[in-house]
């Protein structure tokens, strides 16, 4: 895996600690194997280090046909946030369980409790 490709993958990402953007100088290739590339990303602003293993072969000519926006993470809409009423409903549910609530758990799962 080419360092240029790795830098492109991280170009739209930022540090989870200080929110600074990663730069080309933030990415270090630690080890390469046949279908594995272990890299370290270090924030140039705060110094926080991230270790990442990328699996799978990847040639520059395969990536070159994609625009950088195609490689960025896509955030999908998820469920609504938990509200105060949801917490109360959960509390009431657990409070109203019978003393022998474990009878509803299948026998093969009880061993792990």
C-alpha positions as CSV (number, residue, x, y, z in Angstrom):
1,X,0.0,0.0,0.0
2,X,1.5,3.3,-1.1
3,X,2.0,6.1,1.4
4,X,0.3,8.5,-1.0
5,X,-2.9,6.4,-0.8
6,X,-2.7,6.2,3.0
7,X,-2.3,10.0,3.3
8,X,-5.3,10.4,0.9
9,X,-7.4,8.2,3.2
10,X,-6.6,10.3,6.2
11,X,-6.8,13.7,4.5
12,X,-10.4,14.4,5.6
13,X,-9.9,13.1,9.1
14,X,-8.9,14.9,12.3
15,X,-7.5,14.1,15.7
16,X,-10.1,12.9,18.2
17,X,-8.2,14.7,21.0
18,X,-7.7,18.2,19.7
19,X,-9.7,18.2,16.4
20,X,-6.7,19.3,14.3
21,X,-6.6,17.9,10.7
22,X,-4.0,15.2,9.9
23,X,-1.3,16.1,7.4
24,X,0.9,14.1,5.2
25,X,3.5,14.3,8.0
26,X,1.1,12.7,10.4
27,X,1.2,9.2,8.7
28,X,4.0,6.7,9.3
29,X,4.1,3.2,7.8
30,X,5.4,0.8,10.5
31,X,5.2,-2.5,8.7
32,X,4.1,-3.9,5.4
33,X,3.2,-7.5,4.6
34,X,1.4,-9.1,1.7
35,X,-2.1,-8.0,2.5
36,X,-1.5,-5.9,5.6
37,X,-0.1,-2.5,6.3
38,X,0.4,-1.3,9.9
39,X,0.5,2.5,10.1
40,X,0.8,5.0,12.9
41,X,-1.0,8.4,12.7
42,X,0.4,11.0,15.0
43,X,-1.3,14.4,15.5
44,X,1.2,17.1,14.6
45,X,-0.6,19.5,16.9
46,X,-1.1,17.6,20.2
47,X,1.1,14.4,19.7
48,X,-1.7,11.9,20.2
49,X,-0.8,8.6,18.5
50,X,-3.2,6.3,16.7
51,X,-2.2,2.7,15.6
52,X,-4.1,1.3,12.7
53,X,-3.9,-1.9,10.6
54,X,-5.2,-1.7,7.0
55,X,-6.1,-5.1,5.5
56,X,-6.3,-5.9,1.8
57,X,-4.2,-5.1,-1.2
58,X,-4.6,-1.7,-2.7
59,X,-2.9,-0.4,-5.8
60,X,-2.6,3.3,-6.6
61,X,-4.2,2.9,-10.0
62,X,-7.3,1.3,-8.4
63,X,-7.7,4.3,-6.1
64,X,-6.8,7.0,-8.7
65,X,-10.3,6.7,-10.4
66,X,-12.0,7.8,-7.1
67,X,-12.3,11.4,-6.0
68,X,-11.1,12.1,-2.4
69,X,-14.8,12.7,-1.4
70,X,-15.5,9.1,-2.4
71,X,-13.0,7.9,0.1
72,X,-14.2,9.9,3.1
73,X,-16.5,8.4,5.7
74,X,-20.2,8.8,5.2
75,X,-22.3,9.4,8.3
76,X,-25.7,7.9,8.1
77,X,-28.7,9.0,10.1
78,X,-29.3,6.7,13.1
79,X,-32.0,6.3,15.6
80,X,-33.2,9.2,17.6
81,X,-31.2,10.0,20.8
82,X,-32.4,8.5,24.1
83,X,-34.6,10.9,25.9
84,X,-35.7,11.2,29.6
85,X,-38.9,9.2,29.0
86,X,-36.9,6.3,27.5
87,X,-34.7,6.2,30.6
88,X,-37.9,6.2,32.8
89,X,-39.4,3.4,30.7
90,X,-36.3,1.3,31.1
91,X,-36.2,1.9,34.8
92,X,-39.8,0.9,35.2
93,X,-39.4,-2.2,33.1
94,X,-36.4,-3.5,35.2
95,X,-38.1,-2.4,38.5
96,X,-41.2,-4.4,37.6
97,X,-39.4,-7.7,36.8
98,X,-40.4,-10.6,38.9
99,X,-37.9,-12.1,41.4
100,X,-37.5,-15.1,39.2
101,X,-36.9,-13.2,35.9
102,X,-34.0,-15.5,35.0
103,X,-36.6,-18.2,34.1
104,X,-37.0,-16.4,30.8
105,X,-33.4,-16.8,29.8
106,X,-32.7,-19.9,27.8
107,X,-30.7,-22.6,29.7
108,X,-27.7,-22.4,27.3
109,X,-27.3,-18.7,28.0
110,X,-27.7,-18.9,31.8
111,X,-24.2,-20.3,32.1
112,X,-22.6,-17.1,31.0
113,X,-24.5,-15.0,33.6
